[in-house]
Amino acid sequence: MKKRFLNAKAAAFTLTEVLVVLVIVGILVLLALPNLMPLITKAKSTEAKIQLEHAYTLQKTYFYEKSRYSGDLAAIGFVQEQLVTESENGQANYRIEIAESSPTTFVIKATAVVDFDGDGVFNVWEIDQDKNLREVVQD
């Protein structure tokens, strides 16, 4: 009985069948990828919006305490997450910086450090003292 079990053939796919399926799946992914790139960029830009709104809140808090806006992110308490380009542990895709600052106005800019769609253009967002959030450079 043991010999019969070892000699019995089990139903399975051949290597050729598996490779054909993998090639078909690969082709479908390549066809779908260009259509998905704008969605990926949109999802990544959410990070910029959240970080800019956080920096905006910190600037407003600083203004209420000091009666002026700051030109220094550290002074308002903003901590830049480590960028994906700086180390393996980096998670931030945007560098946050204060582009303009005066006692009554400010502009904070988020610049992508990664080209999401590979076209050589890096995404840039800005927010000002009136909480006008806008995309300056589309990726």
C-alpha positions as CSV (number, residue, x, y, z in Angstrom):
1,M,0.0,0.0,0.0
2,K,2.9,2.4,0.8
3,K,4.3,1.9,-2.7
4,R,1.0,2.6,-4.4
5,F,0.7,5.9,-2.6
6,L,4.2,7.0,-3.6
7,N,3.7,6.2,-7.2
8,A,0.3,7.9,-7.4
9,K,0.3,11.2,-9.3
10,A,-1.3,14.2,-7.6
11,A,-3.2,16.8,-9.7
12,A,-1.1,19.9,-10.1
13,F,-0.1,22.7,-12.5
14,T,2.9,22.3,-14.7
15,L,5.7,24.8,-14.7
16,T,4.7,26.1,-18.1
17,E,1.1,26.8,-17.0
18,V,2.4,28.7,-13.9
19,L,4.8,30.8,-16.0
20,V,2.0,31.6,-18.6
21,V,-0.2,32.9,-15.8
22,L,2.6,35.0,-14.3
23,V,3.3,36.5,-17.7
24,I,-0.4,37.4,-18.2
25,V,-0.6,39.0,-14.7
26,G,2.6,40.9,-15.4
27,I,1.2,42.3,-18.7
28,L,-2.0,43.3,-16.9
29,V,0.0,45.2,-14.2
30,L,2.0,47.0,-16.9
31,L,-1.2,48.1,-18.6
32,A,-2.8,49.3,-15.4
33,L,0.2,51.0,-13.9
34,P,0.0,54.3,-16.0
35,N,-3.6,54.7,-15.0
36,L,-2.8,54.2,-11.3
37,M,0.1,56.7,-11.1
38,P,-2.2,59.8,-10.6
39,L,-3.9,58.0,-7.7
40,I,-0.5,57.2,-6.1
41,T,0.6,60.8,-6.5
42,K,-2.7,62.0,-5.0
43,A,-2.4,59.6,-2.0
44,K,1.2,60.8,-1.4
45,S,0.2,64.4,-1.6
46,T,-2.1,63.8,1.4
47,E,1.0,63.7,3.5
48,A,2.0,67.2,2.4
49,K,-1.4,68.6,3.2
50,I,-1.5,67.1,6.7
51,Q,2.0,68.3,7.5
52,L,1.3,71.8,6.2
53,E,-1.9,72.0,8.2
54,H,0.0,70.9,11.3
55,A,2.7,73.6,10.7
56,Y,0.0,76.1,10.1
57,T,-1.5,75.3,13.5
58,L,1.9,75.6,15.2
59,Q,2.5,79.0,13.5
60,K,-0.9,80.3,14.6
61,T,-0.2,79.1,18.2
62,Y,3.2,80.8,18.1
63,F,1.5,84.0,16.8
64,Y,-1.0,84.0,19.7
65,E,1.8,83.7,22.1
66,K,4.3,86.1,20.6
67,S,2.1,88.4,18.4
68,R,4.2,87.6,15.3
69,Y,5.0,84.7,13.0
70,S,8.2,82.8,13.1
71,G,10.7,82.1,10.3
72,D,12.0,79.0,12.1
73,L,10.3,75.6,12.1
74,A,12.1,74.6,15.3
75,A,10.9,77.7,17.1
76,I,7.3,76.8,16.5
77,G,7.9,73.2,17.5
78,F,7.7,71.5,14.1
79,V,9.8,68.4,13.8
80,Q,10.6,67.3,10.3
81,E,10.2,63.5,9.9
82,Q,13.3,61.8,8.4
83,L,13.1,61.8,4.6
84,V,13.0,58.6,2.6
85,T,16.0,59.9,0.7
86,E,18.1,60.3,3.9
87,S,18.0,56.8,5.3
88,E,16.4,53.4,5.2
89,N,14.2,54.4,8.2
90,G,13.0,57.6,6.6
91,Q,9.2,57.8,6.0
92,A,8.6,61.4,4.9
93,N,8.2,62.1,1.2
94,Y,8.1,65.9,1.6
95,R,10.6,68.4,3.0
96,I,8.7,71.2,5.0
97,E,10.2,74.7,5.1
98,I,9.1,78.2,5.8
99,A,9.4,79.9,2.4
100,E,8.4,83.4,3.6
101,S,7.9,85.0,7.0
102,S,7.1,88.4,8.3
103,P,5.5,89.5,11.6
104,T,2.0,89.3,10.0
105,T,2.3,86.8,7.2
106,F,3.9,83.5,6.4
107,V,4.1,80.8,3.6
108,I,5.1,77.3,4.4
109,K,6.2,75.0,1.6
110,A,6.2,71.2,1.2
111,T,8.5,70.0,-1.5
112,A,8.5,66.3,-2.6
113,V,11.9,64.6,-2.3
114,V,10.6,61.8,-4.5
115,D,9.5,62.0,-8.1
116,F,6.3,60.0,-7.8
117,D,5.6,59.4,-11.5
118,G,9.2,59.6,-12.8
119,D,8.7,62.6,-15.1
120,G,11.4,64.8,-13.4
121,V,8.9,67.1,-11.8
122,F,8.7,67.2,-8.0
123,N,5.3,68.0,-6.3
124,V,5.2,71.3,-4.3
125,W,2.4,72.5,-1.9
126,E,2.1,75.8,0.0
127,I,-0.1,77.1,2.9
128,D,-0.3,80.7,4.1
129,Q,-1.5,82.6,7.2
130,D,-5.1,82.5,5.9
131,K,-4.9,78.7,5.5
132,N,-5.0,78.9,1.7
133,L,-3.6,75.5,0.8
134,R,-2.6,75.2,-2.8
135,E,-0.6,72.9,-5.1
136,V,2.1,75.1,-6.7
137,V,3.8,72.4,-8.8
138,Q,1.8,69.3,-9.9
139,D,3.6,66.0,-10.3
